Amino acid sequence: MALAACDHGATPVASERHLQPLSERTLADLEAKRMSKGSPILLRVFKEESELEVWKQDDSGRFALLRTYPICRWSGRLGPKIKEGDRQAPEGFYPLGPGQMNPNSSNYLAINTGFPNAYDRANGRTGAFLMIHGDCASVGCYAMTDEQIAEIYALAREAFFAGQKSIQLQAFPFRMTPLNMARHRDSPNMPFWRMLKQGYDRFEVTHLEPKVNVCERRYVFDADTTGQFSPADRCPAYTVPADIAAAVGEKERRDDIMTAELIRRGTPTVRGATDGGMNPIFLTAVRRNGGPGAPIRTAVGTIPARVNPPDEPVETTTAAGPATDESMPEPQADVASADGAVPVGSFVRSSPGSQSEPPALITRDELPPVQASAPNGFAPNNEPAAMARGSIRSGPPPAYVPPAHAKAANALPPRPLGALPPRPPAAIEQRSMRERPSAPATTASLSGAPPAAVDGFDNRAAAAR
């Protein structure tokens, strides 16, 4: 019988693990980044890259990146969880409450993702007890090392103690860049991923937690209404703040142009993992050790002896040939910090993407940031989080030579903010009319809602302080 989850049915383990304090190193990082110990946090997960990010609100009222943790193990394929027993880890937007924290997990410590959420239930998806936990073993979960989950748990605990009601978990198949959208364009999950990208783009542009609702069995983001949202029913008339709609719409248009150009220039498609993933830092350590069999200590946590690494990387359709051990640069990890704590949230990536892809195709910086002005202080970069990511590296990032198709994309001329680009070919734009964002207006009015005055982004940030 296939297991439905990682932690269900196991014997609880009573301990004091959930009371571990934040390390001196973490407290120093919080002070340096102008974050209070109890300020709200937000989590983002990227399957293909096998990374979990912790973002924390700083004294500006916006979220900034605090830590990026390599994920030790996740199971299944890229794509959402559909039914109990399919071994899939969830993708989507999940609210995490204090009651979802499990201090007595048999997997060291655990945070329940809350699957199925309102969207999952409206679409008939089944399963339960899908966690972020320790022990580096996954059946539908995101498994970290024990050291990592202890720190993530402590950050969530302090945020809850300080009054945060719910922590948003954003789980994505990959970083939703134009290159990755082009690489995965043939996936049957692309319509679902385009819907998730709407929420991804909102956070990338604003660094504020997007408000999430569900109606007509789909996600809607940052929607204001006088009606009520019902997951399976028709969406009520709603509006989206005009400044958010304008900035997100501009990012989406630019991303669509870059994606279409990458496809036109022959960016190859790839087959995703079939046996889940493990961050290259851990996979390299297991291989160097000759496989599992004894605990393996790394600078980002301890791999248990019973770890089950994924199958060999899947062959990809690239001109350079299939990915091999020799073609993958070996990741470099930080050494232990001065206070003796393992620096579980900081590492240098020589292979910043999935272990199953050639290095030339796996980079978060494969396309240049879009330099343009943006309304009301929005971050103008195509991927503004890149600035925050750089701050946690222990040294300069490794040199990167972009592949030919990425160099070609760099030649795309900048387009003035607000100028309408040519539409990409119909075969490339796979969003349904229902998922396609409305064009920015003075107030973005959807479903027939009359224009209404809304607070600006700066006011939202100020209120969050």
WONORZI-V709606 format. One record per backbone hydrogen bond with DSSP energy under -1.0 kcal/mol. NH is the residue of the N-H (numbers start at 0). CO is the residue of the C=O. Records with the same first field share a line. If there is no record, write none. Layout:
BEGIN
NH = CO + CO
END
This chain:
BEGIN
9 = 6
12 = 103
18 = 15
19 = 16
26 = 22
27 = 23
28 = 24
29 = 25
30 = 26
31 = 27
32 = 28
33 = 30
34 = 29
38 = 35
41 = 54
42 = 167
43 = 52
44 = 169
45 = 50
46 = 171
47 = 172
49 = 46
50 = 45
51 = 68
52 = 43
53 = 66
54 = 41
55 = 63
56 = 39
57 = 61
58 = 33
60 = 57
62 = 206
63 = 55
65 = 53
66 = 53
67 = 344
68 = 51
70 = 49
71 = 142
72 = 142
73 = 276
85 = 82
91 = 170
93 = 168
95 = 166
99 = 96
100 = 97
101 = 109
108 = 106
109 = 101
110 = 131
111 = 99
112 = 129
120 = 116
121 = 117
122 = 118
123 = 120
124 = 119
125 = 81
131 = 110
132 = 141
133 = 106 + 108
135 = 143
141 = 130
142 = 72
143 = 132
148 = 144
149 = 145
150 = 146
151 = 147
152 = 148
153 = 149
154 = 150
155 = 151
156 = 152
157 = 153
158 = 154
159 = 155
160 = 156
161 = 157
162 = 159
163 = 158
166 = 95
168 = 93
169 = 42
170 = 91
171 = 44
176 = 174
180 = 176
181 = 177
182 = 178
183 = 179
184 = 181
186 = 183
189 = 186
192 = 188
193 = 189
194 = 190
195 = 191
196 = 192
199 = 195
200 = 196
201 = 197
202 = 198
203 = 199
204 = 200
205 = 201
206 = 202
212 = 219
214 = 217
215 = 232
216 = 230
217 = 214
219 = 212
221 = 210
223 = 238
232 = 229
237 = 445
238 = 223
239 = 443
244 = 240
245 = 241
246 = 242
247 = 243
248 = 244
249 = 245
250 = 246
251 = 247
252 = 248
253 = 249
254 = 250
255 = 251
256 = 252
257 = 253
258 = 254
259 = 255
260 = 256
261 = 257
262 = 258
263 = 259
264 = 260
265 = 262
266 = 261
269 = 182
275 = 75
276 = 73
278 = 70
281 = 278
282 = 278
283 = 279
284 = 280
285 = 281
286 = 282
287 = 283
288 = 284
289 = 286
290 = 285
295 = 302
297 = 300
300 = 297
302 = 295
306 = 303
317 = 315
320 = 317
336 = 340
339 = 336
343 = 341
345 = 342
347 = 331
356 = 353
360 = 357
361 = 358
365 = 362
377 = 374
378 = 204
385 = 382
386 = 383
388 = 384
389 = 385
391 = 388
406 = 402
407 = 403
408 = 404
409 = 405
410 = 407
411 = 408
418 = 415
427 = 424
428 = 424
429 = 427
435 = 431
443 = 239
445 = 237
448 = 445
459 = 455
460 = 456
461 = 457
462 = 458
463 = 459
END
